[in-house]
Amino acid sequence: MNVKQEYQVIIIGGGPSGIATSLTLTARGVSNCIVEAELEPTRKFGEAIPPNAKPLLKKLGIMYLIEHPKHAAYYGNKSCWGSDFLEQKEFIKDIYGHGYLLDRLYFEKQLRQHIKYNTSVFLEGYKLKKLVRYTTGIEVKIENNKETSTLGAKYIVDATGRKASVCHQLGKTKKNLDTQFAISFKAKLLKPIEHQINVEATENGWWYVAPQHNNELTIMFFTLKELLPEKKLLASFIRKELEKCLHISKLTKVANLYFDALKVIPSGTSRLDIPYGDDWIAVGDAAFSYDPISSYGITSAFASGFYAGHALASKLSEEDDAMLTYRYILENAFQAYMEKLSNHYALENRWKDSTYWKNRFQIVDVQ
C-alpha cells in the first residue's frame, strides 16, 4: 500500500469504541478506515455486558455477537459492600432481561470479523508513526513490519484506549483524578459456580470475580498505585489480600489460581477537558476513562463511538453544532457517573481511615 489512501475519517484503534465509530460512519455513508496496531486480537479487560446495553448493541447491529454460546448469560450481581453481609441483586425484574459475561478474546475476534463483513477498511498490524495536520485535513504515516504507508482524511479519531496515543501526538493531555490500578489474573474452577458477578470491598481496595463459559474465573483486585508492592512481591501481596475476604475467598477455594500471570493495569478515572478539536475527536477510554465499579466499561465505549460517528457524519454535512452536541452528551454522562461513583463509595465506611478509602472519599471532578 504505497499510494496515499484518502478517506473522510481515519480511526486509530480497533477496539469497541473504534468499531462502533466505524459502523456508525459507514451507516451514514462516510468513508472511513480503522488502523489497529495488533495483528491478531488480544484479550482486553472487561467482560460484563449489562442488560441495559442491549438496545445500543441492536442499533449497532452487533447484538447477535453476544448471543453466541461462548458468551454466558448472567442473571445478577453479588456484593459485599458497606457491611459484612453478601447482598444479591438479580435482573429478574429488569425490562431488558439478563446480561452477558463475555469470552473477551473471542468477542474481539467477532468484532473484527463483523467490521470486515461490513465493508469497512480494517488495517491490522499497523502502528501510527507520524501525524501531520494541514488546513485541509490530516495526514498519517503508519507502518507494519514490511512497509510504511500514508493515509489522508478530513478527521482523525482517537480510539486507542487509556493511553490516548493520538491525543498525545496532538499535545492533548488527560487529567487523572486518582491512581487506581487493578491486578488481574485467571483461575480454573474445579466445580461450577453461579453465573453472577461477585464484588467485595476490603481494607486496601475491592475485588471483582466473574465466571466464564469454560469454567474459568477472571479475578481482579483494585487498589491504589501507592499501595502496590514491587513486581516480585505481587503474588504474595495478592494472596494476603485474598485472605482478608469474607466471601470471595470461598469462591477461590474451589479453583486453581494462576499467580504466575499477574497483570497490573490502570483503572482509575481520567478525562480530557474537551473531547474534540477542529480535525479530531476522542472516543471510549481515550476521551473519558471510568472506574470499573461503575459498570460503564464496554457499554460506554460503544456509546461514545456511536455518538462520535453521528457527530462526525453531521459535521461533514456542515452541521456546525454536531461536535458540541457530542461533548454535551459525554459531559452529561460523566457528571452522572461522578455522582454515582461518589455515592457508591460513600456506602463503604468500615475502613474510612485507610489509605484506599480516604482516597475514594476525596475523588472530585477536576474541571
Buried (B, 14 or more C-beta within 10 A) or exposed (E): BEEEBBBBBBBBBBBBBBBBBBBBBBBBEBBBBBBBBBEEBEBBBBBBBBBBBBEBBEBBEBBEBBEBEBBBBBBBBBBBBBEEEBEEEEBEEBEEEBBBBBBBBBBBBBBBEBBEEBEBBBBBBBBBEEBEBEEEBBBBBBBBEEEEBBBBBBBBBBBBBBBBBBBBBBEBEBEBBBBBBBBBBBBEBEEEBEBBBBBBBBBBBBBBBBBBBEBBBBBBBBBBEEBBEEEEEBBEBBEEBBEBBEBBBEBBEEBEBBBEEBEBEBBBBBBBEEBBBEBBBBBBBBBBBBBBBBBBBBBBBBBBBBBBBBBBBBBBEEEEEBBEBBBEBBBEBBEEBBEBBBEBBEEBEEBEEBBBBEBBEEBEBEE
